[in-house]
Amino acid sequence: MKIRNKILVYFSATVTVLTAVALFVIYLLFSSYREEEFQQRQKDKIISTLHFIAEIGKSDHELTEALDRITINSLLDEKLLIFDSAKKLIYSSLDDLPISYSTNLLNNLSSSNSWIETKEGLYDVVAIHIKSGGKYFYGISKAYDEFGYSKLSYLRNILLAVFAAITIAVVLISLFLAKRIAKPIVTLAGLLGNYKPEEQKLPNQLQTTTYEINYLNDKFNELLKRTNEAFAFQKHSIHHISHQLKTPIAVLVSELEIIKNNAENDQMKEELDTQIGKTKSLADIINVLLELSKFESGQPVQKYPARMDELIFDCIQELNSIHPSFHFEVNYFPEEADPDKLTLDINEMLTRQAFQNLLANCIAYSNNARAEIKFDCSDDKVLKILIINSGKTLSKEEDQYLFNHFFRGENSRSKIGFGLGLALTKEIVTLHSGTISYSSPTEGVNVFETRFPLS
């Protein structure tokens, strides 16, 4: 996620959640206040009614009814019951609103528990035990606070509107702040994204008052400068070393061939042939390393269309000139392969070296002087080239290190090599957007599979 979006999401979410919590707490507090205030009004009415009844006496029933008519609208939809000390009903308001559990409330009231408040749906129910005129009375009130609920509903609508307005304002402010805060970082990221390692000119200095961004920009320019110097040193060093090594290697090969021609001992000639082969192999590795160093230093590798099967046939011919007894069998799948699927954009010298390494491994590690090369053109998107030979296979532990530099398995103890061939082969295949893998489908069978994209 972009830093601008993170600032927007985190800031907006934090403020919005805090606002929602604050408004919800306000709503809960007001709801609790409404309930307490209304129940207190119910208690006050029970007490005032009780005092009035005590003053006028039981005989004046008509007066109590008149009082009920006058006060019936002070609490809307109300039922009021008053009992004497024997819990006998002495007064009931005119409306017929039921109080289904009045008996339970009376049983729970006492001098030690003189106040009970509860709810029945949206109705508030209050029961009290009170002393008036030297006598004890019980009062129960059940009423619906229409005015209070109306105010609560109004407050809820106001809070929702306020929450929506604050949320919109926070999002808009967050967009502005996120864009403003992230602008120098986005600019720096754009400069670095467009910068190429081979460029000598460093990215432009950012125009910002943010200390951390200026510090980061300065340090990154310093890092890029040192990186360019390291690239330049690496490139020139490899070039110089490669060119310095080519001449003595060529001289060494020439002198070994002269010694071989003058040698009379056949065993000595064979030994010299081996040494000449090693020296030429070293020269080929130096050439490959030189080309790879060009790519790693940022220089483009030249690629041209070439037939992969023809290139491998050239490798086979070159290896057979040294190992004439070894037989390579080439197969196509399907048999009538499409020439377009065998043609890839490659650097021929590097690719030739990669497959020479694989084919040379077949010669070195095969136990029957045979190997099969299979071109699988059945896939429209990938060209598969399988190189299969019989011989000692690698263990699972060795398999994971097979393409590492200088790794040599148990089956190579008596073999000539530097442990670089497969590592270089993998780098070359990767350079061509391909993959290489090793497998052993059955005991004694080694399979190297390379895949190259056709697009």
Secondary structure, 3 states (H helix, E strand, C coil): CCHHHHHHHHHHHHHHHHHHHHHHHHHHHHHHHHHHHHHHHHHHHHHHHHHHHHHHCCCCHHHHHHHHHHHCCCCCCEEEEEECCCCCEEEECCCCCCCCCHHHHHHHCCCCCCEEEEEECCEEEEEEEEEECCEEEEEEEEECCHHHHHHHHHHHHHHHHHHHHHHHHHHHHHHHHHHHHHHHHHHHHHHHHHCCCCCCCCCCCCCCCCHHHHHHHHHHHHHHHHHHHHHHHHHHHHHHHHHHHHHHHHHHHHHHHHHHHHCCCHHHHHHHHHHHHHHHHHHHHHHHHHHHHHHHCCCCCCCEEEEHHHHHHHHHHHHHHHCCCCEEEEEEECCCCCHHHHEEEECHHHHHHHHHHHHHHHHHHCCCCEEEEEEECCCCCEEEEEEEEECCCCCHHHHCCCCCCCCCCHHHCCCCCCCCHHHHHHHHHHHCCCEEEEECCCCCEEEEEEEEECC
